[in-house]
Amino acid sequence: MTTTPAGTTGTTGTTGFSSDELMEVNAARALAGARTCFVGIGLPSTAANLARATVNPGLVLIYESGTIGSKPTRLPLSIGDGELAETADAVVPVPEMFNYWLQGGRIDVGFLGAAQVDRYANINTTVVDRGPDKPEGRLPGAGGAPEIASNCGKVLMVLRHSTRNFVERLDFVTTLGHGGGPGDRKRLGMPGAGPTAVITDLGVLRPDPATAELVLTEVHPGVTVERVRAATGWELTVADTVGTTEPPTPQELAALRALKAAGKDAR
């Protein structure tokens, strides 16, 4: 199997793909077989649109702005990008989106990003501690993430892997993943299964069925378990058998790069 030295965002090695592309392709693959996806902006949107172009052409993309069945020809610049409405099957009011479609249990998968994640896949996208004598760093905030994580059938997450992002304790809990451990979601009345996979530029983590704690189950080509542990802010649990993800195919890379190029042109 060919490998690439993951960990940089530019094209690396002789394989011709970057660690970001490896992450984005694997995130897209995670949507194979899904019917509907509530898409967060940024990396989740890249993955969801790539999934439509590769592993799941029939995937229905749903955005917080009220668009259902969007089929953008490029990566949207925001949830308010006109391309989402122009290519959608329907555009509904935001209250209907949340009250009927999301809280009604009509969406299979939610795809989210994060600034910070803890061992139970809880998310912070609100504020970070910048250290002594410095003001708090403000982030974009919750948006629809708390409702997405609560009500979608399951949640996928995608973000880059470092001790800055994977932390022992969140500076702020914006969105509940698995709370403090098993049973918390049920106790709080959350109907969805919560996070089932966290895809990063180093590998894939999944919650342990017994403890709900994230466990390293796969690494990307060229990445060691030790490297993932060093990039994690807690003592990371590792599966008994750790798999290796498949590298991107030429077709996947071509589709991804075409989406990104079209997005740059739109800017």
The 8 nearest C-alpha neighbors of each residue, nearest first, counted from 0:
[[1, 2, 220, 245, 246, 221, 243, 3],
 [2, 0, 3, 14, 220, 246, 221, 13],
 [3, 1, 220, 221, 0, 4, 14, 246],
 [2, 4, 221, 5, 12, 220, 14, 11],
 [3, 5, 221, 6, 2, 12, 11, 222],
 [6, 4, 18, 3, 7, 222, 221, 201],
 [5, 7, 18, 4, 200, 8, 201, 17],
 [8, 6, 9, 18, 5, 17, 19, 11],
 [7, 9, 19, 17, 18, 6, 10, 20],
 [10, 8, 17, 7, 11, 18, 19, 16],
 [9, 11, 17, 16, 15, 8, 12, 18],
 [12, 10, 17, 15, 16, 9, 3, 13],
 [13, 11, 14, 3, 15, 4, 10, 16],
 [12, 14, 15, 11, 3, 16, 2, 1],
 [15, 13, 12, 16, 3, 2, 11, 1],
 [14, 16, 13, 10, 11, 12, 17, 3],
 [17, 15, 10, 14, 11, 20, 18, 21],
 [18, 16, 10, 20, 19, 9, 11, 8],
 [17, 19, 5, 21, 20, 200, 6, 8],
 [20, 18, 22, 8, 17, 21, 200, 23],
 [21, 19, 23, 17, 22, 18, 24, 16],
 [20, 22, 18, 24, 19, 23, 25, 17],
 [21, 23, 200, 19, 25, 20, 24, 199],
 [24, 22, 26, 20, 46, 25, 21, 19],
 [23, 25, 27, 21, 26, 22, 20, 28],
 [26, 24, 28, 22, 27, 23, 21, 29],
 [25, 27, 23, 29, 24, 28, 46, 198],
 [28, 26, 46, 50, 24, 29, 25, 30],
 [27, 29, 25, 30, 26, 31, 24, 54],
 [28, 30, 26, 27, 31, 25, 155, 50],
 [31, 29, 28, 33, 27, 32, 50, 55],
 [30, 32, 55, 28, 54, 29, 33, 50],
 [31, 33, 30, 34, 55, 54, 58, 29],
 [34, 32, 30, 31, 35, 58, 107, 108],
 [33, 35, 58, 59, 32, 107, 36, 57],
 [36, 34, 59, 107, 106, 58, 33, 60],
 [37, 35, 108, 60, 109, 38, 61, 107],
 [38, 36, 109, 61, 62, 110, 108, 60],
 [37, 39, 110, 62, 44, 36, 61, 43],
 [38, 40, 111, 43, 110, 44, 41, 37],
 [39, 41, 44, 43, 77, 38, 42, 78],
 [42, 40, 44, 43, 45, 39, 112, 77],
 [41, 43, 45, 44, 46, 157, 40, 112],
 [44, 42, 46, 39, 45, 110, 41, 111],
 [43, 45, 40, 47, 41, 42, 46, 38],
 [44, 46, 42, 48, 43, 47, 49, 74],
 [47, 45, 27, 49, 43, 23, 44, 26],
 [48, 46, 50, 44, 49, 45, 27, 43],
 [49, 47, 51, 50, 45, 46, 44, 52],
 [48, 50, 52, 46, 51, 47, 27, 255],
 [49, 51, 27, 47, 53, 54, 55, 48],
 [52, 50, 56, 55, 48, 49, 53, 58],
 [51, 53, 49, 50, 56, 48, 254, 54],
 [54, 52, 50, 51, 55, 49, 56, 251],
 [53, 55, 50, 31, 28, 56, 51, 52],
 [54, 56, 51, 50, 31, 57, 58, 53],
 [57, 55, 51, 58, 52, 53, 54, 50],
 [56, 58, 55, 59, 51, 34, 33, 35],
 [57, 59, 34, 55, 56, 35, 51, 60],
 [60, 58, 68, 35, 34, 36, 57, 61],
 [61, 59, 68, 36, 69, 67, 35, 58],
 [62, 60, 67, 37, 66, 36, 38, 68],
 [61, 63, 66, 64, 38, 37, 65, 78],
 [62, 64, 65, 78, 143, 61, 93, 66],
 [63, 65, 62, 78, 66, 93, 79, 92],
 [66, 64, 91, 93, 90, 63, 92, 96],
 [67, 65, 90, 62, 61, 84, 87, 64],
 [68, 66, 61, 89, 69, 87, 88, 90],
 [67, 69, 59, 87, 60, 88, 61, 70],
 [68, 70, 87, 86, 83, 60, 67, 71],
 [69, 71, 86, 87, 68, 72, 83, 60],
 [72, 70, 73, 82, 83, 69, 86, 74],
 [71, 73, 70, 258, 74, 261, 82, 262],
 [74, 72, 258, 262, 261, 71, 75, 259],
 [73, 75, 262, 258, 259, 45, 76, 71],
 [76, 74, 77, 80, 73, 262, 82, 71],
 [75, 77, 80, 74, 78, 262, 79, 266],
 [78, 76, 79, 80, 75, 40, 41, 74],
 [77, 79, 80, 64, 62, 63, 40, 75],
 [80, 78, 77, 81, 64, 83, 76, 84],
 [79, 81, 77, 82, 78, 83, 75, 76],
 [80, 82, 83, 84, 85, 79, 75, 86],
 [81, 83, 85, 80, 84, 71, 86, 75],
 [84, 82, 69, 81, 86, 85, 80, 71],
 [85, 83, 87, 81, 86, 82, 66, 90],
 [84, 86, 82, 83, 87, 81, 69, 71],
 [87, 85, 69, 70, 84, 83, 82, 71],
 [88, 86, 69, 68, 84, 89, 67, 85],
 [87, 89, 68, 67, 69, 86, 90, 66],
 [90, 88, 67, 87, 66, 91, 68, 84],
 [89, 91, 66, 65, 67, 84, 87, 92],
 [90, 92, 65, 93, 95, 89, 96, 66],
 [93, 91, 95, 94, 65, 96, 90, 64],
 [92, 94, 96, 65, 95, 64, 97, 91],
 [95, 93, 97, 96, 92, 98, 99, 91],
 [96, 94, 98, 99, 92, 93, 97, 91],
 [95, 97, 93, 100, 94, 65, 99, 98],
 [96, 98, 101, 94, 95, 100, 99, 102],
 [97, 99, 95, 102, 94, 96, 100, 101],
 [100, 98, 103, 95, 97, 96, 102, 101],
 [99, 101, 96, 105, 103, 97, 102, 98],
 [102, 100, 97, 103, 104, 99, 105, 106],
 [101, 103, 98, 104, 150, 97, 99, 100],
 [102, 104, 99, 100, 101, 105, 98, 150],
 [103, 105, 102, 101, 106, 150, 151, 100],
 [104, 106, 100, 103, 101, 107, 151, 102],
 [107, 105, 151, 35, 104, 108, 101, 36],
 [108, 106, 152, 35, 151, 36, 153, 34],
 [109, 107, 36, 153, 151, 154, 152, 106],
 [108, 110, 154, 37, 36, 151, 147, 155],
 [109, 111, 155, 38, 43, 156, 39, 154],
 [112, 110, 156, 39, 43, 155, 109, 157],
 [111, 113, 157, 156, 158, 43, 42, 39],
 [114, 112, 115, 124, 122, 123, 158, 116],
 [113, 115, 124, 164, 123, 116, 112, 122],
 [116, 114, 164, 123, 113, 122, 165, 169],
 [117, 115, 122, 165, 120, 121, 164, 166],
 [118, 116, 166, 120, 119, 121, 167, 165],
 [117, 119, 213, 212, 120, 116, 167, 233],
 [120, 118, 212, 177, 117, 121, 213, 211],
 [121, 119, 176, 117, 116, 118, 177, 122],
 [120, 122, 176, 175, 119, 116, 117, 174],
 [123, 121, 116, 174, 173, 115, 113, 172],
 [122, 124, 173, 115, 172, 171, 125, 114],
 [123, 125, 140, 114, 138, 113, 173, 141],
 [126, 124, 140, 138, 123, 139, 137, 173],
 [125, 127, 137, 138, 136, 171, 124, 135],
 [128, 126, 136, 170, 135, 129, 137, 125],
 [127, 129, 135, 130, 170, 136, 126, 134],
 [130, 128, 135, 133, 127, 136, 134, 131],
 [129, 131, 128, 133, 132, 134, 135, 127],
 [132, 130, 133, 129, 134, 128, 135, 127],
 [133, 131, 130, 134, 129, 135, 128, 136],
 [132, 134, 131, 130, 129, 135, 128, 136],
 [135, 133, 136, 129, 132, 128, 130, 131],
 [136, 134, 128, 129, 127, 137, 126, 133],
 [135, 137, 127, 126, 129, 128, 134, 138],
 [136, 138, 126, 135, 125, 127, 139, 140],
 [137, 139, 125, 126, 140, 124, 136, 127],
 [140, 138, 125, 124, 137, 141, 142, 126],
 [141, 139, 125, 124, 138, 142, 173, 126],
 [142, 140, 144, 173, 143, 124, 125, 145],
 [141, 143, 144, 140, 145, 139, 63, 146],
 [142, 144, 146, 145, 141, 147, 63, 97],
 [143, 145, 147, 146, 142, 141, 148, 174],
 [146, 144, 174, 148, 147, 143, 149, 175],
 [145, 147, 149, 144, 148, 143, 150, 102],
 [148, 146, 144, 149, 150, 145, 151, 109],
 [149, 147, 145, 146, 150, 193, 144, 154],
 [150, 148, 146, 189, 147, 191, 145, 151],
 [149, 151, 191, 147, 102, 190, 148, 146],
 [152, 150, 153, 191, 106, 108, 147, 107],
 [151, 153, 191, 107, 108, 192, 150, 106],
 [154, 152, 192, 108, 193, 151, 191, 194],
 [153, 155, 194, 109, 193, 108, 110, 195],
 [156, 154, 110, 196, 194, 195, 197, 109],
 [155, 157, 197, 111, 112, 110, 198, 196],
 [156, 158, 198, 112, 197, 199, 43, 42],
 [159, 157, 199, 112, 160, 113, 198, 156],
 [158, 160, 199, 200, 161, 157, 164, 201],
 [159, 161, 199, 200, 230, 158, 164, 201],
 [162, 160, 230, 163, 164, 165, 231, 159],
 [163, 161, 232, 231, 230, 165, 164, 166],
 [162, 164, 161, 165, 166, 115, 232, 160],
 [163, 165, 115, 161, 162, 114, 166, 116],
 [166, 164, 116, 162, 231, 232, 115, 117],
 [165, 167, 232, 117, 168, 164, 162, 116],
 [166, 168, 233, 232, 117, 169, 118, 165],
 [169, 167, 166, 117, 170, 116, 118, 171],
 [170, 168, 171, 172, 166, 123, 117, 115],
 [169, 171, 127, 128, 168, 126, 172, 123],
 [172, 170, 169, 123, 173, 126, 125, 127],
 [173, 171, 123, 174, 122, 169, 121, 170],
 [174, 172, 123, 122, 141, 124, 171, 125],
 [175, 173, 145, 122, 172, 121, 144, 176],
 [174, 176, 121, 178, 177, 122, 145, 173],
 [175, 177, 121, 120, 178, 193, 194, 119],
 [178, 176, 119, 180, 175, 184, 120, 179],
 [179, 177, 175, 180, 176, 183, 119, 121],
 [180, 178, 177, 183, 119, 181, 211, 182],
 [179, 181, 211, 178, 177, 210, 183, 182],
 [182, 180, 211, 210, 183, 209, 177, 179],
 [181, 183, 185, 184, 186, 180, 177, 179],
 [182, 184, 186, 185, 178, 181, 180, 187],
 [185, 183, 187, 189, 186, 182, 177, 188],
 [184, 186, 188, 182, 187, 183, 189, 190],
 [187, 185, 183, 184, 188, 182, 189, 181],
 [186, 188, 184, 185, 189, 183, 182, 190],
 [187, 189, 185, 186, 190, 184, 183, 149],
 [188, 190, 149, 184, 187, 185, 191, 150],
 [189, 191, 150, 188, 149, 192, 185, 152],
 [192, 190, 152, 150, 151, 193, 149, 153],
 [191, 193, 153, 152, 194, 190, 154, 195],
 [192, 194, 153, 154, 191, 176, 148, 195],
 [195, 193, 154, 155, 196, 176, 153, 120],
 [194, 196, 205, 154, 155, 206, 193, 153],
 [197, 195, 205, 155, 204, 194, 198, 156],
 [196, 198, 156, 204, 203, 157, 155, 205],
 [199, 197, 203, 157, 26, 156, 202, 196],
 [200, 198, 159, 158, 201, 202, 160, 22],
 [199, 201, 22, 159, 18, 19, 202, 160],
 [202, 200, 199, 219, 218, 222, 160, 227],
 [203, 201, 218, 219, 217, 199, 200, 198],
 [202, 204, 198, 217, 197, 216, 215, 199],
 [205, 203, 215, 197, 214, 216, 196, 213],
 [204, 206, 196, 213, 214, 195, 197, 207],
 [207, 205, 213, 211, 212, 214, 208, 195],
 [206, 208, 211, 210, 212, 209, 213, 214],
 [209, 207, 211, 210, 206, 181, 212, 205],
 [208, 210, 207, 211, 181, 212, 206, 180],
 [209, 211, 212, 207, 181, 208, 180, 206],
 [212, 210, 207, 206, 180, 181, 208, 209],
 [213, 211, 119, 206, 210, 207, 118, 214],
 [212, 214, 206, 205, 118, 204, 119, 207],
 [215, 213, 236, 204, 205, 237, 206, 216],
 [214, 216, 204, 237, 238, 217, 203, 236],
 [215, 217, 241, 238, 204, 203, 214, 242],
 [218, 216, 242, 203, 241, 243, 202, 215],
 [219, 217, 202, 243, 201, 222, 244, 203],
 [218, 220, 202, 244, 243, 222, 201, 221],
 [221, 219, 2, 222, 3, 243, 244, 218],
 [220, 222, 2, 4, 3, 219, 5, 223],
 [223, 221, 219, 220, 218, 201, 5, 226],
 [224, 222, 226, 225, 227, 221, 218, 219],
 [223, 225, 227, 226, 228, 222, 218, 237],
 [226, 224, 228, 223, 227, 229, 222, 230],
 [225, 227, 229, 223, 224, 228, 230, 222],
 [228, 226, 230, 224, 229, 225, 231, 201],
 [227, 229, 225, 231, 230, 226, 235, 224],
 [228, 230, 226, 227, 231, 225, 162, 232],
 [231, 229, 161, 162, 227, 228, 160, 226],
 [232, 230, 162, 228, 165, 229, 233, 161],
 [233, 231, 166, 162, 167, 165, 230, 234],
 [232, 234, 167, 231, 235, 166, 118, 165],
 [235, 233, 236, 232, 228, 231, 167, 229],
 [234, 236, 233, 228, 237, 231, 214, 215],
 [235, 237, 214, 215, 234, 238, 213, 212],
 [238, 236, 215, 214, 235, 239, 216, 241],
 [237, 239, 240, 216, 241, 215, 214, 236],
 [240, 238, 241, 237, 216, 215, 236, 242],
 [239, 241, 238, 242, 216, 237, 217, 215],
 [242, 240, 216, 217, 238, 239, 243, 218],
 [241, 243, 217, 216, 218, 240, 244, 219],
 [242, 244, 218, 217, 219, 220, 245, 241],
 [245, 243, 219, 218, 217, 246, 220, 242],
 [244, 246, 247, 243, 220, 219, 25, 0],
 [247, 245, 244, 248, 21, 220, 2, 219],
 [248, 246, 251, 21, 252, 24, 245, 249],
 [247, 249, 251, 250, 252, 246, 245, 253],
 [250, 248, 252, 251, 253, 247, 254, 246],
 [249, 251, 253, 248, 252, 254, 53, 247],
 [252, 250, 248, 254, 253, 249, 247, 255],
 [251, 253, 255, 249, 250, 254, 256, 248],
 [252, 254, 250, 256, 251, 255, 249, 257],
 [255, 253, 257, 251, 252, 256, 250, 258],
 [256, 254, 252, 258, 257, 253, 49, 251],
 [255, 257, 259, 253, 258, 254, 260, 252],
 [256, 258, 260, 254, 255, 259, 253, 261],
 [259, 257, 73, 255, 261, 256, 260, 74],
 [258, 260, 262, 256, 261, 257, 263, 74],
 [259, 261, 257, 263, 262, 258, 256, 264],
 [262, 260, 73, 264, 258, 259, 263, 257],
 [261, 263, 259, 74, 73, 265, 260, 264],
 [264, 262, 260, 266, 265, 261, 259, 74],
 [263, 265, 261, 262, 266, 260, 259, 73],
 [266, 264, 262, 263, 261, 73, 76, 260],
 [265, 263, 264, 262, 76, 261, 75, 260]]
